[in-house]
């Protein structure tokens, strides 16, 4: 890996006299990609420029829980940097050929700032910054949601990134074709009879659709762990692999869900603006209601849940023997209880 990194960096920085990779080490946490941090020492004209970087690599196919594309992620990050003010790390290059690292990968800038976002909440050491950081986070999300979709959706890659027949020609077609995807994939996720709760949620949500809203570029995994901050500002929004064209309320609903699971309180800030949703509505004028956020908490969770449940079913059926999938089985079952509660099942507390 060390030698391959040096070789690829030489190709990306052909004017460098010498490139040395130091401090190569895995970054713990997360389950969708393998990530490694390192410093690239680029020697050029007698000077040395130290560049903090990350190698973001796909896991082996059997271990992959969610299938995404490093080329597509690179193209999106590049477009965001060119066409918006959303703070995001530079993506230096994708490595589509699996030979150098065993699987496709990409090399990106390691952005500055703290990733310990839990320090902002529950009387953490950075609690004095919370209102300012979350205010800026809301402004960043609005910048993303109001950006020109055509400029960010390079080659139409994000209209249907999973290639499952989702159409983004209109809000109605987007919703209907997404439900068709959820329903069609159900045979691949029903590893237990209790999974029928998912099917019930798909049918219920399709029957009770809210008012239409303009489609936007959504982050897809907008949660308390996916931003960095420093000096009361967000320094980077990270992990773009689930980004797609969709309803902007999906990001808000997913944040509400993950806020609860993470024991944070992003949605309560900035308190000076009446909370995240209030400030978001002030900036957009879209008047999104809490009920709409609850709806998209379920709708957006399904986008992740169907892939995770399908991976778990493959493990239950012994198509592979990856240990991580057994670990994920536990939160998958608990998530069914959350779905049942939000659908109003009696006796579910």
Buried (B, 14 or more C-beta within 10 A) or exposed (E): BEEBBBEBBEEEBEEBEEBEBEEBEEBEEEBBBBBBBBBBBBBEEEEEEEBBBBBBBBBEEEBBBBBBBBEBBBBBBBBBBEEBEBBBBEBBBBBEEBEBBBBBBBBBBBBEBBBEBBBBBEEBEBEEBBBBBBBBBBBBBBBBBBBEBEEBBBEEBBBBBBEBEBBBEEBEEBBBBBBBBBBEBBEBBBBBEBBEBBBBBBEBBBEEBBEEBEBBBBBBBBBBBBBBBBEBBBBBBBBBBBBBBBBBBBBBBBBBBBBEEBEBBBBBBBBEBEBBBBBBBEBBEBEBBEEBBBBBBBBBBBBBBBBBBBBBBBBEEEEEEBEEBEEBBEEBEEBBBBBBEBBEEEEBE
